[in-house]
Amino acid sequence: MKNLSTKMELLYDAGTSEIVSFFCSDDLAHWFAVIRNTLYRFSVVADGVQGPEYEHMGSPVLLPDGARVFYRARRAGRDYVVIGGQKTQEHEVPGNAFRVLGGVGPVASETRCWIGEWFGRRVDFSDFDYEERMIHCRPKKDPWFSPDLSRFACALLRGPRAFVVIDGEPGPEYECVGEVIFSADSKHFAYAAVNGEDAFVVFDGKEMPSPGPVAELRLSPNGQHIAWISADIEYKEMGPSDEFVLIDGVVGPSFDRIEGLRFSEDGREILYIGRLKQRLFRVSVELE
């Protein structure tokens, strides 16, 4: 076999510390290592730059730009969410940053979940009253990032209550919260939440009531308008009745089923298809 010419470049020497794990960006331009020193404190080394030390740390999540990571950490009894890289952004948060919302598998129907199945539709929370209905919880997929990666969001728990952290700032507490979405220009955000029997959409920090479960939450490209699918909370034997779209909190016409909710590319229209018995309708709503 022909001899191969091999070159090796030393990237990092942990010395007396232990490299617990390491990973890199797809293009190999950036690398990260989780290290534990002899005092059992953890830190992230990003491209050779060591970040703050913590007593406990969750698994880092690589940001889409491949140059930074997100992780939860604890130091001296205080919890943090951290964006690590060449520079570190450390945000102290209330509560327990290591607790995970939701789970996987069926749960009792009376248990409210931050995300579940509502007659085959993925919704941001569910509350079913009859015993035979099962909700399939899914693991949450935070952190969430704005399209330009300048903003981030994550969901945390304080006791039995959940709240969303946007750019390091904790929001109001709820029984459960849903996935955070950002507008295309990264300036606006929204998510679903529930307290007791009251459902909300939180749009740029302001609550908007929803008459029922929140599904297919959408923001216009410029973030000036918001829309989602909801339904009459009175359930029929075979499923919920009267699905409808709310645009900026205003209820639209009712259908048996609604699919394909979206904004037009210029953000001036809401488009979707609705089924009413055996007829399909293409719906467009012009926005002022």
C-alpha contacts under 8 A as a table, 3 or more apart, distances in Angstrom:
res1	aa1	res2	aa2	distance
10	L	13	D	7.64
11	L	47	D	7.97
11	L	48	G	7.21
12	Y	48	G	6.31
14	A	17	S	5.27
14	A	18	E	6.59
14	A	19	I	6.82
14	A	35	I	7.58
15	G	18	E	7.91
16	T	37	N	6.97
16	T	38	T	7.00
17	S	35	I	6.42
17	S	36	R	5.57
17	S	37	N	4.25
17	S	38	T	6.06
18	E	35	I	5.41
18	E	36	R	5.13
18	E	37	N	6.27
19	I	22	F	7.32
19	I	33	A	6.54
19	I	34	V	5.95
19	I	35	I	4.47
19	I	36	R	6.56
20	V	33	A	7.41
20	V	34	V	5.45
20	V	35	I	5.37
20	V	36	R	6.65
21	S	33	A	5.76
21	S	34	V	5.29
21	S	35	I	7.28
22	F	31	W	7.39
22	F	32	F	5.50
22	F	33	A	4.12
22	F	34	V	6.13
23	F	31	W	5.90
23	F	32	F	5.51
23	F	33	A	6.62
24	C	28	L	5.84
24	C	29	A	7.65
24	C	30	H	5.64
24	C	31	W	4.10
24	C	32	F	5.99
24	C	66	G	7.71
25	S	28	L	5.10
25	S	29	A	6.32
25	S	30	H	5.45
25	S	31	W	6.40
25	S	62	L	7.78
25	S	66	G	4.88
25	S	67	A	7.21
26	D	29	A	7.78
26	D	66	G	7.32
27	D	30	H	7.76
28	L	31	W	6.88
30	H	46	A	7.45
30	H	47	D	5.93
30	H	66	G	6.77
30	H	67	A	5.88
31	W	46	A	6.08
31	W	47	D	5.38
32	F	44	V	6.73
32	F	45	V	5.54
32	F	46	A	4.61
32	F	47	D	6.24
33	A	44	V	5.66
33	A	45	V	5.11
33	A	46	A	6.73
34	V	42	F	6.86
34	V	43	S	5.79
34	V	44	V	4.65
34	V	45	V	6.39
35	I	42	F	5.63
35	I	43	S	5.56
35	I	44	V	6.35
35	I	45	V	7.35
36	R	39	L	7.79
36	R	40	Y	5.53
36	R	41	R	5.39
36	R	42	F	4.56
36	R	43	S	6.72
37	N	40	Y	5.26
37	N	41	R	5.58
37	N	42	F	6.73
38	T	41	R	7.47
40	Y	55	E	7.08
41	R	53	E	5.88
41	R	54	Y	5.40
41	R	55	E	4.94
41	R	56	H	7.28
42	F	53	E	5.34
42	F	54	Y	5.14
42	F	55	E	6.18
42	F	56	H	6.64
42	F	57	M	6.69
43	S	50	Q	6.87
43	S	51	G	5.74
43	S	52	P	5.81
43	S	53	E	4.73
43	S	54	Y	6.34
43	S	57	M	7.94
44	V	50	Q	5.89
44	V	51	G	5.35
44	V	52	P	7.47
44	V	84	G	7.35
45	V	48	G	5.66
45	V	49	V	5.24
45	V	50	Q	4.15
45	V	51	G	6.00
45	V	85	G	7.91
46	A	49	V	5.06
46	A	50	Q	6.32
46	A	51	G	7.60
46	A	68	R	7.84
46	A	84	G	7.31
46	A	85	G	5.22
46	A	86	Q	6.27
47	D	85	G	7.68
47	D	86	Q	7.25
49	V	85	G	7.62
49	V	86	Q	6.18
51	G	84	G	6.98
51	G	85	G	7.84
51	G	88	T	6.60
53	E	75	R	7.85
54	Y	57	M	6.55
54	Y	73	A	6.36
54	Y	74	R	5.76
54	Y	75	R	4.95
55	E	73	A	7.67
55	E	74	R	5.91
55	E	75	R	5.32
55	E	76	A	7.47
56	H	73	A	5.58
56	H	74	R	5.16
56	H	75	R	6.99
57	M	71	Y	7.16
57	M	72	R	5.83
57	M	73	A	4.20
57	M	74	R	6.40
58	G	71	Y	5.82
58	G	72	R	5.21
58	G	73	A	6.16
58	G	98	F	7.10
59	S	71	Y	6.24
59	S	72	R	7.70
60	P	69	V	5.82
60	P	70	F	5.41
60	P	71	Y	4.58
60	P	72	R	7.73
61	V	69	V	5.28
61	V	70	F	5.06
61	V	71	Y	6.32
62	L	66	G	6.11
62	L	67	A	7.75
62	L	68	R	6.18
62	L	69	V	4.47
62	L	70	F	6.51
63	L	66	G	5.50
63	L	67	A	6.95
63	L	68	R	5.55
63	L	69	V	5.41
63	L	70	F	6.93
64	P	149	L	7.90
65	D	68	R	7.04
65	D	149	L	7.79
66	G	69	V	7.84
67	A	85	G	6.47
68	R	83	I	6.65
68	R	84	G	5.50
68	R	85	G	4.65
68	R	86	Q	7.85
69	V	83	I	5.61
69	V	84	G	5.13
69	V	85	G	6.55
70	F	81	V	7.32
70	F	82	V	5.62
70	F	83	I	4.64
70	F	84	G	6.30
70	F	143	P	7.48
71	Y	81	V	5.95
71	Y	82	V	5.37
71	Y	83	I	6.76
71	Y	84	G	7.90
72	R	79	D	7.47
72	R	80	Y	5.81
72	R	81	V	4.62
72	R	82	V	6.17
72	R	97	A	6.07
72	R	98	F	6.70
73	A	79	D	5.88
73	A	80	Y	5.22
73	A	81	V	6.37
73	A	82	V	7.38
73	A	97	A	7.13
73	A	98	F	7.66
74	R	77	G	6.35
74	R	78	R	5.48
74	R	79	D	4.50
74	R	80	Y	6.06
74	R	97	A	7.83
75	R	78	R	5.33
75	R	79	D	6.63
78	R	92	E	7.14
78	R	93	V	7.81
78	R	94	P	7.89
79	D	92	E	5.82
79	D	93	V	5.73
79	D	94	P	6.76
79	D	95	G	7.15
79	D	96	N	6.43
79	D	97	A	5.77
80	Y	90	E	6.48
80	Y	91	H	5.34
80	Y	92	E	4.33
80	Y	93	V	5.49
80	Y	97	A	6.80
81	V	90	E	6.19
81	V	91	H	5.36
81	V	92	E	6.56
81	V	93	V	7.05
81	V	97	A	7.39
81	V	168	G	7.36
82	V	88	T	7.05
82	V	89	Q	5.63
82	V	90	E	4.60
82	V	91	H	6.16
83	I	88	T	5.77
83	I	89	Q	5.02
83	I	90	E	6.58
84	G	87	K	6.37
84	G	88	T	4.56
84	G	89	Q	6.43
85	G	88	T	5.86
91	H	168	G	5.14
92	E	168	G	7.21
93	V	97	A	7.50
93	V	165	V	7.89
93	V	168	G	7.19
93	V	169	E	7.66
93	V	170	P	6.80
94	P	97	A	7.88
94	P	158	R	7.05
94	P	170	P	7.71
95	G	156	L	7.22
95	G	157	L	5.97
95	G	158	R	4.21
95	G	159	G	7.22
96	N	99	R	5.91
96	N	156	L	6.97
96	N	157	L	6.05
96	N	158	R	6.01
97	A	156	L	5.80
97	A	157	L	7.02
98	F	156	L	7.89
99	R	156	L	6.94
99	R	157	L	6.35
100	V	103	G	7.92
100	V	140	K	7.79
100	V	156	L	7.32
100	V	157	L	7.60
101	L	114	W	7.48
101	L	139	P	7.23
101	L	140	K	6.55
101	L	155	A	7.74
101	L	156	L	7.43
101	L	157	L	7.35
102	G	113	C	6.35
102	G	114	W	6.68
102	G	115	I	7.70
102	G	137	C	6.04
102	G	138	R	6.45
102	G	139	P	5.82
102	G	140	K	6.82
103	G	137	C	5.49
103	G	138	R	5.52
103	G	139	P	5.05
103	G	140	K	7.92
104	V	136	H	6.80
104	V	137	C	5.07
104	V	138	R	4.97
104	V	139	P	6.08
105	G	136	H	5.29
105	G	137	C	5.82
105	G	138	R	7.41
106	P	134	M	5.99
106	P	135	I	5.63
106	P	136	H	4.68
106	P	137	C	6.60
107	V	111	T	6.89
107	V	134	M	6.34
107	V	135	I	5.87
107	V	136	H	6.67
107	V	137	C	7.34
108	A	111	T	5.56
108	A	131	E	7.92
108	A	134	M	6.35
108	A	135	I	7.17
109	S	112	R	7.73
109	S	127	D	7.26
109	S	128	F	5.69
109	S	129	D	6.83
109	S	130	Y	7.08
109	S	131	E	6.00
109	S	132	E	7.35
109	S	133	R	5.71
109	S	134	M	5.24
109	S	135	I	6.16
110	E	127	D	6.61
110	E	128	F	6.20
110	E	129	D	6.31
110	E	131	E	7.66
111	T	127	D	7.10
112	R	125	F	6.81
112	R	126	S	5.85
112	R	127	D	5.47
112	R	175	E	7.87
112	R	176	C	7.41
113	C	116	G	6.44
113	C	125	F	5.41
113	C	126	S	6.04
113	C	127	D	7.77
113	C	135	I	7.91
113	C	137	C	6.63
113	C	176	C	6.47
114	W	124	D	5.62
114	W	125	F	4.54
114	W	126	S	7.34
114	W	137	C	7.95
114	W	176	C	4.84
114	W	177	V	5.19
114	W	178	G	5.35
114	W	193	A	7.70
115	I	122	R	7.30
115	I	123	V	5.72
115	I	124	D	4.34
115	I	125	F	4.55
115	I	126	S	6.85
115	I	137	C	6.14
115	I	138	R	6.62
115	I	178	G	6.29
116	G	122	R	6.00
116	G	123	V	5.71
116	G	124	D	6.65
116	G	125	F	6.03
116	G	126	S	6.15
116	G	135	I	5.74
116	G	136	H	5.42
116	G	137	C	5.08
116	G	138	R	6.72
117	E	120	G	5.68
117	E	121	R	5.60
117	E	122	R	5.03
117	E	123	V	6.17
117	E	126	S	7.36
117	E	135	I	5.90
117	E	136	H	6.09
117	E	137	C	7.74
118	W	121	R	4.99
118	W	122	R	6.21
118	W	123	V	6.26
118	W	126	S	6.78
118	W	135	I	7.84
119	F	239	G	6.37
119	F	240	P	7.68
121	R	215	A	7.35
122	R	215	A	6.42
122	R	216	E	7.73
123	V	126	S	6.97
123	V	213	P	6.67
123	V	214	V	5.71
123	V	215	A	4.49
123	V	216	E	7.22
124	D	177	V	7.19
124	D	178	G	4.79
124	D	179	E	6.94
124	D	192	A	6.04
124	D	193	A	7.54
124	D	213	P	7.22
124	D	214	V	5.78
124	D	215	A	6.28
125	F	176	C	7.24
125	F	177	V	7.41
125	F	178	G	6.86
125	F	192	A	7.69
125	F	193	A	7.36
125	F	194	V	7.34
125	F	213	P	6.39
125	F	214	V	7.03
126	S	135	I	7.50
126	S	213	P	6.37
128	F	131	E	7.99
128	F	133	R	6.77
130	Y	133	R	6.12
131	E	134	M	7.93
140	K	179	E	7.78
141	K	144	W	7.58
141	K	179	E	7.73
142	D	153	A	7.33
142	D	154	C	5.38
142	D	155	A	6.87
142	D	179	E	7.60
143	P	152	F	6.83
143	P	153	A	5.67
143	P	154	C	4.70
143	P	155	A	7.64
144	W	152	F	5.61
144	W	153	A	5.12
144	W	154	C	6.33
144	W	180	V	6.57
144	W	181	I	7.57
145	F	148	D	7.99
145	F	149	L	5.57
145	F	150	S	7.56
145	F	151	R	5.76
145	F	152	F	4.44
145	F	153	A	6.41
145	F	182	F	7.60
146	S	149	L	4.97
146	S	150	S	6.35
146	S	151	R	5.29
146	S	152	F	6.33
146	S	181	I	7.76
146	S	182	F	5.43
146	S	183	S	7.49
146	S	184	A	7.83
146	S	186	S	5.18
147	P	150	S	7.85
147	P	182	F	7.35
147	P	183	S	7.85
147	P	184	A	6.29
147	P	185	D	7.29
147	P	186	S	5.94
148	D	151	R	7.72
148	D	185	D	7.75
148	D	186	S	6.43
149	L	152	F	7.22
150	S	186	S	7.64
151	R	166	I	7.45
151	R	167	D	5.74
151	R	186	S	7.39
152	F	166	I	5.99
152	F	167	D	5.36
153	A	164	V	6.79
153	A	165	V	5.38
153	A	166	I	4.52
153	A	167	D	6.22
153	A	168	G	7.77
153	A	180	V	6.91
154	C	164	V	5.74
154	C	165	V	5.36
154	C	166	I	6.96
154	C	180	V	7.95
155	A	162	A	6.95
155	A	163	F	5.79
155	A	164	V	4.49
155	A	165	V	6.22
155	A	177	V	7.50
156	L	162	A	5.72
156	L	163	F	5.56
156	L	164	V	6.29
156	L	165	V	7.45
157	L	160	P	6.65
157	L	161	R	5.60
157	L	162	A	4.42
157	L	163	F	6.29
158	R	161	R	5.34
158	R	162	A	6.29
158	R	163	F	7.81
160	P	175	E	7.12
161	R	173	E	5.85
161	R	174	Y	5.52
161	R	175	E	5.13
161	R	176	C	6.96
162	A	173	E	5.43
162	A	174	Y	5.25
162	A	175	E	5.84
162	A	176	C	5.42
162	A	177	V	6.39
163	F	170	P	6.79
163	F	171	G	5.82
163	F	172	P	5.90
163	F	173	E	4.69
163	F	174	Y	6.20
163	F	176	C	7.61
163	F	177	V	6.70
164	V	170	P	5.92
164	V	171	G	5.41
164	V	172	P	7.46
164	V	173	E	7.91
164	V	177	V	7.33
165	V	168	G	5.60
165	V	169	E	5.22
165	V	170	P	4.27
165	V	171	G	5.94
166	I	169	E	5.21
166	I	170	P	6.48
166	I	171	G	7.42
171	G	205	G	7.26
174	Y	177	V	6.66
174	Y	193	A	6.41
174	Y	194	V	5.95
174	Y	195	N	5.43
175	E	193	A	7.51
175	E	194	V	5.81
175	E	195	N	5.23
175	E	196	G	7.16
176	C	193	A	5.69
176	C	194	V	5.67
176	C	195	N	7.37
177	V	191	Y	7.14
177	V	192	A	5.75
177	V	193	A	4.31
177	V	194	V	6.72
178	G	191	Y	5.68
178	G	192	A	5.01
178	G	193	A	6.15
179	E	191	Y	5.78
179	E	192	A	7.18
180	V	189	F	6.76
180	V	190	A	5.71
180	V	191	Y	4.72
180	V	192	A	7.90
181	I	189	F	5.53
181	I	190	A	5.47
181	I	191	Y	6.44
181	I	217	L	7.99
181	I	218	R	7.77
181	I	219	L	7.77
182	F	186	S	5.70
182	F	187	K	7.31
182	F	188	H	5.64
182	F	189	F	4.36
182	F	190	A	6.65
182	F	219	L	7.34
183	S	186	S	5.09
183	S	187	K	6.37
183	S	188	H	5.32
183	S	189	F	6.25
183	S	219	L	5.67
183	S	220	S	6.59
183	S	221	P	5.65
183	S	222	N	6.40
183	S	223	G	5.12
184	A	187	K	7.90
184	A	220	S	7.69
184	A	221	P	4.85
184	A	222	N	6.48
184	A	223	G	7.36
185	D	188	H	7.65
185	D	221	P	6.62
185	D	222	N	5.97
185	D	223	G	7.38
186	S	189	F	7.72
187	K	223	G	7.07
188	H	203	F	7.64
188	H	204	D	5.89
188	H	223	G	5.52
189	F	203	F	6.04
189	F	204	D	5.37
189	F	223	G	7.83
190	A	201	V	6.83
190	A	202	V	5.35
190	A	203	F	4.40
190	A	204	D	6.12
190	A	205	G	7.78
190	A	219	L	7.78
191	Y	201	V	5.70
191	Y	202	V	5.33
191	Y	203	F	6.85
191	Y	217	L	7.62
192	A	199	A	7.62
192	A	200	F	5.76
192	A	201	V	4.40
192	A	202	V	6.03
192	A	214	V	6.57
193	A	199	A	6.09
193	A	200	F	5.22
193	A	201	V	6.16
193	A	202	V	7.13
194	V	197	E	7.18
194	V	198	D	5.71
194	V	199	A	4.50
194	V	200	F	5.96
195	N	198	D	5.27
195	N	199	A	6.55
198	D	209	P	7.47
198	D	210	S	7.68
198	D	211	P	7.93
199	A	209	P	5.95
199	A	210	S	5.22
199	A	211	P	6.75
199	A	212	G	6.39
199	A	213	P	6.93
199	A	214	V	7.84
200	F	207	E	6.03
200	F	208	M	5.36
200	F	209	P	4.44
200	F	210	S	5.15
201	V	207	E	5.82
201	V	208	M	5.07
201	V	209	P	6.38
201	V	210	S	6.75
201	V	214	V	7.70
202	V	205	G	5.58
202	V	206	K	5.30
202	V	207	E	4.53
202	V	208	M	6.09
203	F	206	K	5.22
203	F	207	E	6.43
203	F	208	M	7.22
203	F	226	I	7.97
208	M	249	G	6.68
209	P	249	G	7.41
210	S	213	P	7.32
210	S	214	V	7.22
210	S	230	S	7.39
210	S	249	G	7.48
211	P	230	S	7.03
211	P	231	A	7.13
211	P	232	D	7.00
211	P	233	I	7.33
212	G	230	S	5.44
212	G	231	A	5.42
212	G	232	D	6.16
212	G	233	I	5.48
213	P	230	S	5.42
213	P	231	A	6.66
213	P	233	I	7.74
214	V	217	L	6.98
214	V	228	W	6.45
214	V	229	I	6.03
214	V	230	S	5.32
215	A	228	W	5.93
215	A	229	I	5.05
215	A	230	S	6.28
216	E	228	W	5.44
216	E	229	I	5.99
216	E	261	L	7.07
217	L	226	I	7.59
217	L	227	A	6.02
217	L	228	W	4.46
217	L	229	I	7.14
218	R	226	I	5.78
218	R	227	A	5.21
218	R	228	W	6.06
218	R	261	L	7.91
218	R	262	R	6.84
218	R	263	F	7.72
219	L	222	N	7.92
219	L	223	G	5.57
219	L	224	Q	7.63
219	L	225	H	5.98
219	L	226	I	4.62
219	L	227	A	6.51
219	L	263	F	7.68
220	S	223	G	4.92
220	S	224	Q	6.28
220	S	225	H	5.30
220	S	226	I	6.26
220	S	263	F	5.87
220	S	267	G	5.29
221	P	224	Q	7.89
221	P	263	F	7.78
221	P	265	E	7.22
221	P	266	D	7.24
221	P	267	G	5.76
222	N	225	H	7.85
222	N	267	G	7.12
223	G	226	I	7.27
225	H	247	I	7.25
225	H	248	D	5.95
226	I	247	I	5.90
226	I	248	D	5.22
226	I	249	G	7.98
227	A	245	V	6.79
227	A	246	L	5.42
227	A	247	I	4.46
227	A	248	D	6.12
227	A	249	G	7.60
228	W	245	V	5.65
228	W	246	L	5.50
228	W	247	I	6.95
228	W	261	L	7.80
229	I	243	E	6.90
229	I	244	F	5.71
229	I	245	V	4.52
229	I	246	L	6.32
229	I	258	I	7.66
229	I	261	L	7.97
230	S	243	E	5.74
230	S	244	F	5.63
230	S	245	V	6.29
230	S	246	L	7.30
231	A	240	P	6.85
231	A	241	S	6.61
231	A	242	D	5.58
231	A	243	E	4.24
231	A	244	F	5.97
232	D	235	Y	7.48
232	D	240	P	6.80
232	D	241	S	5.91
232	D	242	D	5.70
232	D	243	E	6.74
233	I	240	P	7.12
233	I	241	S	7.97
234	E	240	P	6.77
234	E	241	S	7.19
235	Y	239	G	5.96
235	Y	240	P	4.55
235	Y	241	S	6.46
236	K	239	G	5.17
236	K	240	P	5.53
236	K	241	S	6.51
240	P	243	E	7.61
241	S	256	D	6.28
242	D	254	S	5.04
242	D	255	F	5.35
242	D	256	D	5.53
242	D	257	R	7.71
243	E	254	S	5.42
243	E	255	F	5.22
243	E	256	D	5.86
243	E	257	R	5.91
243	E	258	I	6.66
244	F	251	V	6.75
244	F	252	G	5.76
244	F	253	P	5.88
244	F	254	S	4.73
244	F	255	F	6.24
244	F	258	I	7.25
245	V	251	V	6.03
245	V	252	G	5.30
245	V	253	P	7.33
245	V	254	S	7.89
246	L	249	G	5.22
246	L	250	V	5.07
246	L	251	V	4.49
246	L	252	G	5.93
247	I	250	V	5.14
247	I	251	V	6.68
247	I	252	G	7.48
255	F	258	I	6.59
255	F	274	G	5.79
255	F	275	R	5.71
255	F	276	L	5.17
256	D	274	G	7.33
256	D	275	R	5.58
256	D	276	L	5.26
256	D	277	K	6.76
257	R	274	G	5.73
257	R	275	R	5.20
257	R	276	L	7.23
258	I	261	L	7.57
258	I	272	Y	7.03
258	I	273	I	5.83
258	I	274	G	4.44
258	I	275	R	6.43
259	E	272	Y	6.09
259	E	273	I	5.45
259	E	274	G	6.44
260	G	271	L	7.48
260	G	272	Y	5.01
260	G	273	I	6.20
261	L	270	I	7.30
261	L	271	L	5.83
261	L	272	Y	4.51
261	L	273	I	7.44
262	R	270	I	5.92
262	R	271	L	5.44
262	R	272	Y	6.52
263	F	266	D	7.90
263	F	267	G	5.56
263	F	268	R	7.37
263	F	269	E	5.74
263	F	270	I	4.63
263	F	271	L	6.04
264	S	267	G	5.02
264	S	268	R	6.30
264	S	269	E	5.30
264	S	270	I	6.31
264	S	271	L	6.95
265	E	268	R	7.88
266	D	269	E	7.77
267	G	270	I	7.70
268	R	286	E	6.02
268	R	287	L	5.22
268	R	288	E	7.29
269	E	284	S	6.36
269	E	285	V	5.36
269	E	286	E	4.58
269	E	287	L	5.61
270	I	283	V	7.91
270	I	284	S	5.49
270	I	285	V	5.01
270	I	286	E	6.66
270	I	287	L	7.55
271	L	282	R	7.52
271	L	283	V	5.67
271	L	284	S	4.58
271	L	285	V	6.63
272	Y	282	R	6.09
272	Y	283	V	5.31
272	Y	284	S	6.73
273	I	280	L	6.83
273	I	281	F	5.53
273	I	282	R	4.54
273	I	283	V	5.80
274	G	280	L	5.69
274	G	281	F	5.18
274	G	282	R	6.54
274	G	283	V	7.19
275	R	278	Q	6.94
275	R	279	R	5.70
275	R	280	L	4.53
275	R	281	F	6.34
276	L	279	R	5.35
276	L	280	L	6.39
276	L	281	F	7.86
